[in-house]
């Protein structure tokens, strides 16, 4: 969480399940080595930087990871369980302040691409579709749950953003041959049919209950990391 980003991956590639350890920094972000081959992978796009799997073009598939405050998570998933406090690692636990200004020299000296269009630690929702990338600045949106409709990589998408909880995620709005128009009503994401959609892109009530929107690659992160990996990125609204 040093870069305020959380990215989820399917650890199974070509039938092999990999386990990982922290292996250092690249582009200001940590990288990980798998215990099977020693190959070094990024935690940002799941590609292999070096090692036996690099030439094979192995890549981890990004899966949805909903970035919420504990209060909001409990409201949506009241039966959730929490990893217990482990005394052995107590000295490693610390408060996290997403978007906190400042980067140490240890991080900056590994960054391959700097871009001053935004402040380095500005929180954005980075979204990628079909090789096109865009950053949505959380602070540019109202301080409450908001839906932003856009087209990226030729795909109509809905971006769910709530700057008050550093939440953001994006989904395709194509569903069963239709393109949905989503909006926020009384603090919930709804569509014209009256169906209510949760942060995981699932309809939880209404005529479309049980339907699932298709996730598009998206996660909350700091600007410096997003643009280091995606120097060609655009910024929504510019």
MDAnalysis code that builds the backbone (N, CA, C; Angstrom):
import MDAnalysis as mda
import numpy as np

u = mda.Universe.empty(714, n_residues=238, atom_resindex=np.repeat(np.arange(238), 3), trajectory=True)
u.add_TopologyAttr("name", ["N", "CA", "C"] * 238)
u.add_TopologyAttr("resid", np.arange(1, 239))
u.add_TopologyAttr("resname", ["UNK", "UNK", "UNK", "UNK", "UNK", "UNK", "UNK", "UNK", "UNK", "UNK", "UNK", "UNK", "UNK", "UNK", "UNK", "UNK", "UNK", "UNK", "UNK", "UNK", "UNK", "UNK", "UNK", "UNK", "UNK", "UNK", "UNK", "UNK", "UNK", "UNK", "UNK", "UNK", "UNK", "UNK", "UNK", "UNK", "UNK", "UNK", "UNK", "UNK", "UNK", "UNK", "UNK", "UNK", "UNK", "UNK", "UNK", "UNK", "UNK", "UNK", "UNK", "UNK", "UNK", "UNK", "UNK", "UNK", "UNK", "UNK", "UNK", "UNK", "UNK", "UNK", "UNK", "UNK", "UNK", "UNK", "UNK", "UNK", "UNK", "UNK", "UNK", "UNK", "UNK", "UNK", "UNK", "UNK", "UNK", "UNK", "UNK", "UNK", "UNK", "UNK", "UNK", "UNK", "UNK", "UNK", "UNK", "UNK", "UNK", "UNK", "UNK", "UNK", "UNK", "UNK", "UNK", "UNK", "UNK", "UNK", "UNK", "UNK", "UNK", "UNK", "UNK", "UNK", "UNK", "UNK", "UNK", "UNK", "UNK", "UNK", "UNK", "UNK", "UNK", "UNK", "UNK", "UNK", "UNK", "UNK", "UNK", "UNK", "UNK", "UNK", "UNK", "UNK", "UNK", "UNK", "UNK", "UNK", "UNK", "UNK", "UNK", "UNK", "UNK", "UNK", "UNK", "UNK", "UNK", "UNK", "UNK", "UNK", "UNK", "UNK", "UNK", "UNK", "UNK", "UNK", "UNK", "UNK", "UNK", "UNK", "UNK", "UNK", "UNK", "UNK", "UNK", "UNK", "UNK", "UNK", "UNK", "UNK", "UNK", "UNK", "UNK", "UNK", "UNK", "UNK", "UNK", "UNK", "UNK", "UNK", "UNK", "UNK", "UNK", "UNK", "UNK", "UNK", "UNK", "UNK", "UNK", "UNK", "UNK", "UNK", "UNK", "UNK", "UNK", "UNK", "UNK", "UNK", "UNK", "UNK", "UNK", "UNK", "UNK", "UNK", "UNK", "UNK", "UNK", "UNK", "UNK", "UNK", "UNK", "UNK", "UNK", "UNK", "UNK", "UNK", "UNK", "UNK", "UNK", "UNK", "UNK", "UNK", "UNK", "UNK", "UNK", "UNK", "UNK", "UNK", "UNK", "UNK", "UNK", "UNK", "UNK", "UNK", "UNK", "UNK", "UNK", "UNK", "UNK", "UNK", "UNK", "UNK", "UNK", "UNK", "UNK", "UNK", "UNK", "UNK"])
u.atoms.positions = np.array([
    [0.808, -1.217, 0.000],
    [0.000, 0.000, 0.000],
    [0.844, 1.270, 0.000],
    [2.173, 1.177, -0.128],
    [3.006, 2.366, -0.150],
    [2.567, 3.287, -1.285],
    [2.182, 2.717, -2.422],
    [1.737, 3.524, -3.566],
    [0.217, 3.656, -3.565],
    [-0.426, 3.315, -2.450],
    [-1.884, 3.415, -2.301],
    [-2.634, 2.544, -3.287],
    [-1.991, 1.534, -3.837],
    [-2.653, 0.685, -4.828],
    [-2.834, -0.732, -4.295],
    [-3.953, -1.304, -4.644],
    [-4.174, -2.713, -4.362],
    [-4.625, -3.372, -5.650],
    [-3.891, -4.346, -6.130],
    [-4.211, -4.999, -7.393],
    [-4.382, -6.488, -7.138],
    [-5.464, -7.062, -7.643],
    [-5.720, -8.483, -7.455],
    [-5.385, -9.275, -8.704],
    [-4.795, -10.468, -8.521],
    [-4.442, -11.330, -9.648],
    [-4.915, -12.756, -9.400],
    [-5.226, -13.440, -10.491],
    [-5.421, -14.880, -10.449],
    [-4.022, -15.497, -10.465],
    [-3.627, -16.245, -9.417],
    [-2.259, -16.781, -9.348],
    [-2.009, -17.984, -10.238],
    [-3.028, -18.458, -10.952],
    [-2.877, -19.635, -11.816],
    [-2.597, -19.184, -13.249],
    [-1.470, -19.630, -13.799],
    [-1.094, -19.322, -15.184],
    [-0.782, -20.636, -15.890],
    [-1.493, -20.900, -16.977],
    [-1.294, -22.135, -17.743],
    [-1.320, -23.381, -16.850],
    [-2.250, -23.390, -15.909],
    [-2.435, -24.550, -15.042],
    [-1.532, -24.626, -13.836],
    [-0.584, -23.698, -13.694],
    [0.326, -23.696, -12.553],
    [-0.050, -22.580, -11.590],
    [-0.185, -22.933, -10.312],
    [-0.481, -21.943, -9.286],
    [0.836, -21.451, -8.680],
    [1.057, -20.155, -8.743],
    [2.294, -19.576, -8.236],
    [2.084, -18.906, -6.883],
    [3.134, -18.950, -6.078],
    [3.162, -18.225, -4.812],
    [4.319, -17.237, -4.879],
    [4.159, -16.085, -4.214],
    [5.086, -14.984, -4.426],
    [5.639, -14.407, -3.129],
    [6.822, -13.813, -3.250],
    [7.442, -13.049, -2.178],
    [7.877, -11.702, -2.737],
    [7.953, -10.702, -1.860],
    [8.440, -9.386, -2.258],
    [9.875, -9.513, -2.756],
    [10.174, -8.867, -3.911],
    [11.508, -9.017, -4.492],
    [12.197, -7.688, -4.773],
    [11.633, -6.568, -4.296],
    [12.295, -5.286, -4.517],
    [11.388, -4.268, -5.172],
    [12.004, -3.292, -5.872],
    [11.270, -2.186, -6.469],
    [11.595, -2.043, -7.949],
    [10.593, -1.600, -8.701],
    [10.780, -1.234, -10.102],
    [9.716, -0.206, -10.441],
    [10.117, 0.894, -11.075],
    [9.178, 1.972, -11.399],
    [8.476, 2.503, -10.151],
    [9.202, 2.509, -9.038],
    [8.656, 3.052, -7.809],
    [7.643, 2.177, -7.122],
    [7.503, 0.919, -7.570],
    [6.510, 0.003, -7.024],
    [7.162, -1.344, -6.753],
    [6.613, -2.077, -5.805],
    [7.264, -3.334, -5.479],
    [7.027, -4.382, -6.554],
    [7.990, -5.281, -6.694],
    [7.861, -6.424, -7.590],
    [7.948, -7.688, -6.754],
    [7.565, -8.813, -7.332],
    [7.497, -10.061, -6.571],
    [8.106, -11.196, -7.370],
    [8.699, -12.127, -6.649],
    [9.316, -13.291, -7.283],
    [8.499, -14.528, -6.944],
    [8.234, -15.364, -7.953],
    [7.496, -16.587, -7.655],
    [8.447, -17.643, -7.101],
    [7.936, -18.489, -6.234],
    [8.754, -19.486, -5.544],
    [9.066, -20.699, -6.409],
    [8.397, -20.804, -7.552],
    [8.599, -21.969, -8.420],
    [9.780, -21.780, -9.359],
    [9.850, -20.624, -10.028],
    [10.905, -20.403, -11.026],
    [11.849, -19.268, -10.664],
    [11.482, -18.450, -9.684],
    [12.306, -17.294, -9.338],
    [12.114, -16.120, -10.279],
    [11.166, -16.230, -11.218],
    [10.891, -15.116, -12.128],
    [10.344, -13.928, -11.339],
    [10.677, -12.728, -11.806],
    [10.255, -11.501, -11.134],
    [9.085, -10.884, -11.897],
    [7.989, -10.660, -11.187],
    [6.747, -10.153, -11.768],
    [6.420, -8.781, -11.172],
    [5.711, -7.947, -11.946],
    [5.233, -6.691, -11.384],
    [3.929, -6.937, -10.626],
    [3.664, -6.087, -9.639],
    [2.380, -6.190, -8.939],
    [1.370, -5.225, -9.554],
    [1.741, -4.611, -10.672],
    [0.912, -3.572, -11.271],
    [0.160, -4.043, -12.499],
    [0.855, -4.842, -13.350],
    [0.171, -5.357, -14.533],
    [0.361, -6.852, -14.723],
    [1.060, -7.494, -13.760],
    [1.171, -8.951, -13.786],
    [2.109, -9.506, -14.834],
    [2.974, -8.662, -15.408],
    [3.927, -9.150, -16.404],
    [5.221, -9.597, -15.730],
    [6.032, -10.372, -16.461],
    [7.305, -10.868, -15.940],
    [8.426, -9.954, -16.428],
    [9.197, -9.424, -15.488],
    [10.306, -8.535, -15.840],
    [11.560, -9.299, -16.220],
    [11.835, -10.363, -15.480],
    [13.024, -11.158, -15.761],
    [12.865, -12.542, -15.156],
    [13.657, -13.478, -15.673],
    [13.600, -14.845, -15.170],
    [13.124, -15.815, -16.237],
    [13.035, -17.091, -15.876],
    [12.691, -18.151, -16.831],
    [11.374, -17.947, -17.565],
    [10.403, -17.245, -16.956],
    [9.095, -17.087, -17.587],
    [8.990, -15.835, -18.453],
    [10.055, -15.017, -18.491],
    [9.990, -13.762, -19.240],
    [9.789, -14.006, -20.728],
    [10.586, -14.901, -21.312],
    [10.499, -15.139, -22.748],
    [9.186, -15.831, -23.133],
    [8.587, -16.541, -22.192],
    [7.329, -17.237, -22.474],
    [6.142, -16.281, -22.521],
    [6.361, -15.033, -22.079],
    [5.275, -14.051, -22.096],
    [4.195, -14.319, -21.069],
    [4.566, -14.974, -19.979],
    [3.589, -15.278, -18.933],
    [3.022, -13.986, -18.343],
    [1.762, -14.034, -17.961],
    [1.124, -12.850, -17.393],
    [0.007, -13.274, -16.459],
    [-0.065, -12.618, -15.317],
    [-1.147, -12.861, -14.374],
    [-2.380, -12.074, -14.814],
    [-3.544, -12.676, -14.691],
    [-4.785, -11.991, -15.045],
    [-5.241, -11.125, -13.879],
    [-5.498, -9.851, -14.164],
    [-6.006, -8.945, -13.136],
    [-7.475, -9.261, -12.861],
    [-7.817, -9.354, -11.583],
    [-9.200, -9.623, -11.183],
    [-9.695, -8.450, -10.332],
    [-11.003, -8.273, -10.221],
    [-11.536, -7.139, -9.464],
    [-11.088, -7.167, -8.007],
    [-10.703, -6.003, -7.513],
    [-10.359, -5.849, -6.104],
    [-11.008, -4.553, -5.645],
    [-12.048, -4.679, -4.851],
    [-12.808, -3.504, -4.427],
    [-12.106, -2.832, -3.258],
    [-11.784, -1.566, -3.431],
    [-11.013, -0.786, -2.468],
    [-11.988, 0.076, -1.672],
    [-12.384, -0.375, -0.467],
    [-13.399, 0.311, 0.330],
    [-12.905, 0.548, 1.750],
    [-13.557, 1.483, 2.451],
    [-13.331, 1.594, 3.886],
    [-13.990, 0.391, 4.557],
    [-13.552, 0.076, 5.756],
    [-14.126, -1.053, 6.484],
    [-15.626, -0.841, 6.714],
    [-16.023, 0.406, 7.008],
    [-17.442, 0.689, 7.246],
    [-18.275, 0.363, 6.016],
    [-17.808, 0.804, 4.837],
    [-18.563, 0.537, 3.609],
    [-18.549, -0.944, 3.254],
    [-17.411, -1.601, 3.498],
    [-17.319, -3.037, 3.204],
    [-18.320, -3.826, 4.055],
    [-18.376, -3.518, 5.357],
    [-19.296, -4.223, 6.254],
    [-20.745, -4.029, 5.830],
    [-21.065, -2.817, 5.336],
    [-22.444, -2.545, 4.919],
    [-22.843, -3.440, 3.749],
    [-21.899, -3.713, 2.828],
    [-22.210, -4.539, 1.664],
    [-22.024, -6.025, 1.932],
    [-21.050, -6.350, 2.787],
    [-20.721, -7.755, 3.030],
    [-20.654, -7.998, 4.543],
    [-21.802, -7.982, 5.221],
    [-21.827, -8.070, 6.691],
    [-21.280, -9.377, 7.251],
    [-21.202, -10.428, 6.448],
    [-20.719, -11.718, 6.948],
    [-19.229, -11.928, 6.693],
    [-18.528, -10.861, 6.315],
    [-17.098, -10.983, 6.014],
    [-16.299, -11.390, 7.249],
    [-15.221, -12.114, 7.015],
    [-14.278, -12.443, 8.077],
    [-12.994, -11.632, 7.853],
    [-12.268, -11.376, 8.924],
    [-11.083, -10.529, 8.869],
    [-9.872, -11.319, 9.326],
    [-8.753, -11.151, 8.638],
    [-7.521, -11.803, 9.060],
    [-7.146, -11.326, 10.463],
    [-6.815, -12.247, 11.320],
    [-6.532, -11.938, 12.712],
    [-5.209, -11.198, 12.858],
    [-5.104, -10.436, 13.937],
    [-3.848, -9.786, 14.312],
    [-2.842, -10.869, 14.687],
    [-1.642, -10.779, 14.140],
    [-0.603, -11.762, 14.446],
    [0.526, -11.051, 15.188],
    [0.697, -11.363, 16.446],
    [1.675, -10.666, 17.280],
    [3.082, -10.715, 16.689],
    [3.418, -11.815, 16.032],
    [4.753, -11.981, 15.473],
    [5.110, -10.864, 14.484],
    [4.076, -10.322, 13.821],
    [4.320, -9.296, 12.809],
    [3.837, -7.916, 13.248],
    [3.578, -7.748, 14.524],
    [3.006, -6.500, 15.020],
    [3.854, -5.286, 14.665],
    [5.183, -5.451, 14.653],
    [6.055, -4.312, 14.370],
    [5.946, -3.836, 12.921],
    [5.346, -4.644, 12.059],
    [5.203, -4.269, 10.653],
    [3.885, -3.546, 10.360],
    [2.955, -3.612, 11.298],
    [1.663, -2.974, 11.084],
    [1.795, -1.468, 11.284],
    [1.105, -0.696, 10.438],
    [1.137, 0.757, 10.582],
    [-0.101, 1.359, 9.951],
    [-0.364, 2.596, 10.311],
    [-1.479, 3.312, 9.701],
    [-1.136, 3.626, 8.249],
    [-2.147, 3.563, 7.389],
    [-1.955, 3.865, 5.972],
    [-2.745, 5.118, 5.629],
    [-2.092, 6.060, 4.971],
    [-2.724, 7.308, 4.569],
    [-2.652, 7.402, 3.047],
    [-3.665, 6.897, 2.316],
    [-3.615, 6.884, 0.853],
    [-3.379, 8.272, 0.276],
    [-2.456, 8.362, -0.674],
    [-2.163, 9.625, -1.321],
    [-1.286, 10.558, -0.520],
    [-0.658, 10.046, 0.539],
    [0.202, 10.901, 1.368],
    [1.351, 11.452, 0.522],
    [1.587, 12.776, 0.536],
    [2.627, 13.374, -0.301],
    [4.025, 12.862, 0.049],
    [4.862, 12.797, -0.973],
    [6.266, 12.466, -0.756],
    [6.654, 11.084, -1.234],
    [7.821, 11.023, -1.888],
    [8.397, 9.761, -2.314],
    [9.862, 9.746, -1.896],
    [10.278, 8.653, -1.311],
    [11.676, 8.562, -0.884],
    [12.572, 8.362, -2.097],
    [13.863, 8.654, -1.917],
    [14.825, 8.468, -2.997],
    [14.893, 7.001, -3.418],
    [14.659, 6.100, -2.466],
    [14.672, 4.672, -2.777],
    [13.654, 4.337, -3.865],
    [12.522, 5.033, -3.828],
    [11.486, 4.797, -4.828],
    [11.775, 5.555, -6.119],
    [12.089, 6.849, -5.999],
    [12.230, 7.675, -7.195],
    [13.372, 7.220, -8.095],
    [14.424, 6.673, -7.528],
    [15.565, 6.279, -8.362],
    [15.259, 5.064, -9.232],
    [14.127, 4.398, -8.983],
    [13.760, 3.240, -9.807],
    [12.735, 3.591, -10.881],
    [12.202, 4.822, -10.866],
    [11.132, 5.199, -11.788],
    [11.690, 5.516, -13.171],
    [11.096, 4.905, -14.183],
    [11.564, 5.056, -15.554],
    [10.900, 6.231, -16.278],
    [9.738, 6.644, -15.821],
    [9.010, 7.702, -16.517],
    [8.325, 8.613, -15.511],
    [8.679, 9.902, -15.524],
    [8.027, 10.894, -14.680],
    [7.100, 11.751, -15.543],
    [6.027, 12.233, -14.950],
    [5.055, 13.036, -15.686],
    [4.433, 14.017, -14.698],
    [4.567, 15.312, -14.967],
    [4.106, 16.316, -14.015],
    [2.723, 16.870, -14.331],
    [1.945, 16.165, -15.144],
    [0.577, 16.636, -15.391],
    [-0.247, 16.644, -14.109],
    [0.073, 15.753, -13.181],
    [-0.570, 15.711, -11.866],
    [0.516, 15.600, -10.806],
    [0.153, 15.899, -9.576],
    [1.088, 15.697, -8.470],
    [1.407, 14.207, -8.348],
    [2.634, 13.883, -7.973],
    [3.076, 12.489, -7.940],
    [2.142, 11.594, -7.155],
    [1.653, 12.084, -6.009],
    [0.861, 11.239, -5.126],
    [-0.640, 11.430, -5.281],
    [-1.059, 12.117, -6.334],
    [-2.483, 12.311, -6.571],
    [-3.164, 10.956, -6.744],
    [-4.252, 10.746, -6.002],
    [-4.982, 9.488, -6.126],
    [-5.837, 9.489, -7.384],
    [-5.686, 8.442, -8.172],
    [-6.474, 8.295, -9.398],
    [-7.026, 6.884, -9.465],
    [-8.093, 6.746, -10.245],
    [-8.524, 5.414, -10.648],
    [-7.928, 5.198, -12.029],
    [-7.003, 4.256, -12.141],
    [-6.423, 3.934, -13.430],
    [-7.266, 2.875, -14.110],
    [-7.636, 3.121, -15.372],
    [-8.488, 2.195, -16.120],
    [-7.825, 1.881, -17.454],
    [-7.819, 0.613, -17.830],
    [-7.258, 0.197, -19.100],
    [-8.211, -0.711, -19.858],
    [-8.454, -0.399, -21.125],
    [-9.318, -1.222, -21.977],
    [-8.678, -1.315, -23.359],
    [-8.395, -2.536, -23.809],
    [-7.882, -2.780, -25.164],
    [-6.671, -1.910, -25.491],
    [-5.763, -1.791, -24.533],
    [-4.528, -1.056, -24.771],
    [-4.634, 0.453, -24.653],
    [-5.804, 0.970, -24.271],
    [-5.973, 2.411, -24.041],
    [-6.126, 2.637, -22.542],
    [-5.455, 3.677, -22.023],
    [-5.405, 3.899, -20.580],
    [-5.860, 5.312, -20.240],
    [-6.567, 5.428, -19.103],
    [-7.046, 6.733, -18.672],
    [-7.045, 6.789, -17.147],
    [-6.702, 7.959, -16.633],
    [-6.704, 8.187, -15.181],
    [-7.860, 9.105, -14.816],
    [-8.615, 8.709, -13.811],
    [-9.735, 9.492, -13.301],
    [-9.330, 10.009, -11.923],
    [-9.160, 11.317, -11.803],
    [-8.688, 11.905, -10.551],
    [-9.818, 11.877, -9.528],
    [-9.586, 11.203, -8.404],
    [-10.646, 11.081, -7.409],
    [-11.092, 12.438, -6.893],
    [-10.133, 13.328, -6.661],
    [-10.461, 14.628, -6.075],
    [-11.268, 15.520, -7.016],
    [-11.319, 15.186, -8.303],
    [-12.089, 15.980, -9.259],
    [-13.577, 15.643, -9.232],
    [-13.936, 14.598, -8.506],
    [-15.334, 14.163, -8.441],
    [-15.979, 14.621, -7.134],
    [-17.305, 14.683, -7.088],
    [-17.977, 15.051, -5.835],
    [-17.569, 14.104, -4.700],
    [-17.585, 14.614, -3.486],
    [-17.141, 13.826, -2.322],
    [-18.230, 12.868, -1.863],
    [-18.713, 12.075, -2.797],
    [-19.752, 11.075, -2.515],
    [-19.767, 10.101, -3.683],
    [-20.497, 9.019, -3.543],
    [-20.558, 8.029, -4.617],
    [-21.077, 8.664, -5.905],
    [-20.321, 8.449, -6.992],
    [-20.635, 9.041, -8.296],
    [-20.407, 8.001, -9.387],
    [-21.199, 8.059, -10.455],
    [-20.971, 7.226, -11.628],
    [-20.566, 8.129, -12.790],
    [-19.438, 7.815, -13.420],
    [-18.963, 8.555, -14.587],
    [-19.051, 7.628, -15.795],
    [-19.773, 8.028, -16.817],
    [-19.852, 7.245, -18.048],
    [-18.795, 7.737, -19.023],
    [-18.175, 6.803, -19.720],
    [-17.110, 7.156, -20.644],
    [-16.995, 6.046, -21.684],
    [-16.177, 6.292, -22.715],
    [-15.838, 5.263, -23.698],
    [-14.326, 5.163, -23.737],
    [-13.807, 3.962, -23.544],
    [-12.363, 3.741, -23.513],
    [-12.049, 2.479, -24.303],
    [-11.109, 2.575, -25.219],
    [-10.785, 1.425, -26.048],
    [-11.984, 0.926, -26.832],
    [-12.899, 1.844, -27.173],
    [-14.097, 1.476, -27.914],
    [-15.194, 0.848, -27.079],
    [-14.977, 0.758, -25.768],
    [-15.945, 0.109, -24.874],
    [-16.660, 1.146, -24.017],
    [-18.007, 1.108, -23.951],
    [-18.711, 1.992, -23.019],
    [-18.516, 1.485, -21.592],
    [-18.084, 2.357, -20.726],
    [-17.798, 1.949, -19.352],
    [-18.494, 2.861, -18.359],
    [-18.690, 2.334, -17.163],
    [-19.184, 3.126, -16.037],
    [-18.122, 3.064, -14.951],
    [-17.709, 4.224, -14.507],
    [-16.704, 4.327, -13.457],
    [-17.408, 4.674, -12.160],
    [-17.301, 3.805, -11.166],
    [-17.859, 4.071, -9.850],
    [-16.750, 4.710, -9.014],
    [-17.004, 5.900, -8.475],
    [-15.993, 6.599, -7.692],
    [-16.622, 7.199, -6.441],
    [-15.925, 7.074, -5.312],
    [-16.312, 7.768, -4.087],
    [-15.036, 8.281, -3.427],
    [-14.656, 9.535, -3.687],
    [-13.413, 10.075, -3.118],
    [-13.371, 10.043, -1.594],
    [-14.542, 10.095, -0.951],
    [-14.562, 10.124, 0.519],
    [-14.009, 8.846, 1.128],
    [-14.022, 7.739, 0.365],
    [-13.489, 6.474, 0.869],
    [-12.399, 5.915, -0.034],
    [-11.861, 6.773, -0.938],
    [-10.808, 6.356, -1.878],
    [-11.230, 5.127, -2.678],
    [-12.510, 5.083, -3.025],
    [-13.057, 3.947, -3.770],
    [-13.179, 4.270, -5.244],
    [-12.832, 3.304, -6.089],
    [-13.041, 3.455, -7.515],
    [-12.919, 2.115, -8.222],
    [-13.753, 1.881, -9.202],
    [-13.687, 0.663, -10.001],
    [-14.507, 0.922, -11.273],
    [-14.224, 0.175, -12.340],
    [-14.908, 0.419, -13.611],
    [-15.436, -0.887, -14.196],
    [-16.565, -0.778, -14.893],
    [-17.206, -1.924, -15.538],
    [-17.690, -1.529, -16.929],
    [-17.745, -2.520, -17.809],
    [-18.414, -2.317, -19.087],
    [-19.911, -2.193, -18.818],
    [-20.559, -1.318, -19.582],
    [-22.007, -1.174, -19.402],
    [-22.792, -1.994, -20.421],
    [-22.098, -2.818, -21.212],
    [-22.806, -3.715, -22.124],
    [-23.337, -4.916, -21.330],
    [-24.615, -5.182, -21.472],
    [-25.217, -6.306, -20.763],
    [-26.400, -6.836, -21.572],
    [-26.311, -8.101, -21.956],
    [-27.414, -8.762, -22.666],
    [-27.907, -7.956, -23.867],
    [-26.950, -7.448, -24.656],
    [-27.320, -6.734, -25.866],
    [-27.726, -5.289, -25.665],
    [-27.685, -4.813, -24.419],
    [-28.034, -3.427, -24.117],
    [-26.809, -2.689, -23.581],
    [-26.868, -1.377, -23.643],
    [-25.877, -0.539, -22.976],
    [-26.597, 0.202, -21.865],
    [-26.253, -0.110, -20.635],
    [-26.971, 0.435, -19.482],
    [-26.551, 1.865, -19.178],
    [-27.501, 2.618, -18.681],
    [-27.231, 3.952, -18.151],
    [-27.382, 3.853, -16.632],
    [-26.274, 4.021, -15.943],
    [-26.269, 3.898, -14.488],
    [-26.135, 5.270, -13.850],
    [-26.746, 5.420, -12.692],
    [-26.660, 6.695, -11.984],
    [-26.839, 6.425, -10.495],
    [-26.573, 7.432, -9.691],
    [-26.677, 7.282, -8.240],
    [-27.983, 7.903, -7.758],
    [-28.717, 7.142, -6.972],
    [-29.954, 7.621, -6.365],
    [-29.987, 7.187, -4.908],
    [-30.142, 8.137, -4.008],
    [-30.177, 7.847, -2.567],
    [-28.962, 7.030, -2.130],
    [-27.807, 7.366, -2.692],
    [-26.571, 6.728, -2.264],
    [-26.312, 5.361, -2.847],
    [-27.143, 4.932, -3.838],
    [-26.967, 3.628, -4.461],
    [-26.866, 3.784, -5.978],
    [-26.118, 2.863, -6.602],
    [-26.036, 2.848, -8.060],
    [-27.244, 2.090, -8.597],
    [-28.007, 2.738, -9.470],
    [-29.213, 2.131, -10.020],
    [-29.231, 2.309, -11.533],
    [-30.134, 1.593, -12.200],
    [-30.346, 1.791, -13.634],
    [-31.802, 2.156, -13.879],
    [-32.142, 2.341, -15.145],
    [-33.495, 2.803, -15.483],
    [-34.578, 1.812, -15.085],
    [-34.220, 0.535, -14.944],
    [-35.207, -0.472, -14.552],
    [-35.489, -0.468, -13.058],
    [-34.673, 0.295, -12.306],
    [-34.802, 0.303, -10.850],
    [-33.919, -0.711, -10.153],
    [-33.120, -1.441, -10.927],
    [-32.201, -2.413, -10.323],
    [-31.082, -1.676, -9.588],
    [-30.653, -2.231, -8.474],
    [-29.590, -1.647, -7.653],
    [-28.330, -2.475, -7.821],
    [-27.201, -1.801, -8.059],
    [-25.922, -2.464, -8.311],
    [-24.938, -2.159, -7.193],
    [-24.228, -3.206, -6.728],
    [-23.260, -2.977, -5.652],
    [-21.881, -2.657, -6.213],
    [-20.916, -2.452, -5.325],
    [-19.572, -2.047, -5.744],
    [-18.867, -3.118, -6.556],
    [-19.317, -4.359, -6.464],
    [-18.729, -5.454, -7.225],
    [-19.375, -5.617, -8.598],
    [-20.262, -4.674, -8.975],
    [-20.886, -4.712, -10.285],
    [-21.989, -5.737, -10.414],
    [-22.558, -6.107, -9.309],
    [-23.626, -7.108, -9.309],
    [-24.956, -6.460, -8.935],
    [-26.019, -6.805, -9.676],
    [-27.347, -6.302, -9.352],
    [-27.885, -7.068, -8.151],
    [-28.168, -6.363, -7.074],
    [-28.586, -7.020, -5.826],
    [-30.096, -6.945, -5.607],
    [-30.788, -6.149, -6.421],
    [-32.245, -6.105, -6.324],
    [-32.806, -5.516, -7.616],
    [-34.112, -5.691, -7.800],
    [-34.757, -5.170, -8.995],
    [-34.837, -6.191, -10.112],
    [-35.357, -5.802, -11.271],
    [-35.563, -6.734, -12.386],
    [-34.293, -7.441, -12.842],
    [-33.136, -6.806, -12.666],
    [-31.889, -7.421, -13.122],
    [-31.125, -8.102, -11.994],
    [-31.760, -8.359, -10.881],
    [-31.085, -8.980, -9.733],
    [-30.355, -10.249, -10.161],
    [-29.092, -10.353, -9.742],
    [-28.266, -11.507, -10.088],
    [-27.386, -11.289, -11.306],
    [-27.671, -10.254, -12.100],
    [-26.838, -9.955, -13.268],
    [-25.493, -9.396, -12.819],
    [-24.476, -9.608, -13.650],
    [-23.128, -9.174, -13.306],
    [-22.536, -8.352, -14.440],
    [-22.074, -7.139, -14.123],
    [-21.355, -6.326, -15.097],
    [-19.952, -6.890, -15.296],
    [-19.407, -6.696, -16.482],
    [-18.058, -7.181, -16.785],
    [-17.016, -6.177, -16.297],
    [-16.139, -6.640, -15.434],
    [-15.058, -5.805, -14.906],
    [-14.080, -5.445, -16.013],
    [-13.635, -4.196, -16.028],
    [-12.520, -3.811, -16.887],
    [-11.364, -3.413, -15.979],
    [-10.146, -3.659, -16.426],
    [-8.968, -3.418, -15.596],
    [-9.022, -2.026, -14.983],
    [-9.032, -1.967, -13.671],
    [-9.140, -0.685, -12.972],
    [-8.762, -0.877, -11.512],
    [-8.046, 0.101, -10.985],
    [-7.712, 0.092, -9.552],
    [-7.259, 1.482, -9.137],
    [-7.441, 1.771, -7.841],
    [-7.020, 3.048, -7.273],
    [-5.523, 2.998, -7.020],
    [-4.842, 4.072, -7.365],
    [-3.394, 4.121, -7.223],
    [-2.956, 5.578, -7.193],
    [-1.670, 5.798, -6.978],
    [-1.133, 7.147, -7.063],
    [-0.652, 7.409, -8.487],
    [-0.734, 8.662, -8.891],
    [-0.419, 9.056, -10.264],
    [0.968, 8.588, -10.700],
    [1.968, 8.735, -9.838],
    [3.330, 8.426, -10.268],
    [3.458, 6.974, -10.722],
    [2.779, 6.058, -10.048],
    [2.853, 4.651, -10.418],
    [2.096, 4.357, -11.693],
    [0.882, 4.932, -11.798],
    [0.067, 4.683, -12.985],
    [0.781, 5.167, -14.250],
    [1.315, 6.392, -14.205],
    [1.942, 6.942, -15.405],
    [3.305, 6.328, -15.666],
    [3.970, 5.817, -14.636],
    [5.254, 5.144, -14.856],
    [5.053, 3.895, -15.709],
    [3.979, 3.188, -15.461],
    [3.691, 1.970, -16.219],
    [2.919, 2.256, -17.505],
    [2.191, 3.388, -17.519],
    [1.360, 3.720, -18.686],
    [1.627, 5.166, -19.105],
    [2.804, 5.447, -19.655],
    [3.159, 6.837, -19.989],
    [2.246, 7.471, -21.022],
    [1.536, 6.648, -21.778],
    [0.637, 7.171, -22.807],
    [-0.756, 7.469, -22.261],
    [-0.961, 7.330, -20.973],
    [-2.288, 7.496, -20.397],
    [-2.860, 8.889, -20.613],
    [-4.159, 8.954, -20.808],
    [-4.854, 10.238, -20.820],
    [-5.410, 10.479, -19.415],
    [-5.883, 11.696, -19.189],
    [-6.517, 12.053, -17.928],
    [-7.949, 12.474, -18.227],
    [-8.893, 11.886, -17.568],
    [-10.289, 12.199, -17.830],
    [-10.556, 13.689, -17.619],
    [-11.216, 14.295, -18.617],
    [-11.549, 15.710, -18.526],
    [-10.523, 16.635, -19.145],
    [-9.407, 16.066, -19.616],
    [-8.368, 16.901, -20.234],
    [-8.160, 16.512, -21.677],
])
